[in-house]
Amino acid sequence: MLDTTLVTKSDLAELEKALRVSLERLERELLVIKWMLGVVVAATVIPHLKPLFS
């Protein structure tokens, strides 16, 4: 059954706040994942490059 009630400005503001909080949390997690990936790539590449410069 269709809900025919209209969305109010306060409803939209509440939804926007919840989405903003979720987005901030995801951005923090993504930052940690980027750093972890960088460390893994460096740990993998450095041993392969070390013999070239020895």
Summary of the structure (lengths in Angstrom):
residues: 54
radius of gyration: 23.1
end to end distance: 73.0
largest distance: 73.4
contacts: 87
relative contact order: 0.06
helix: 83%
strand: 0%
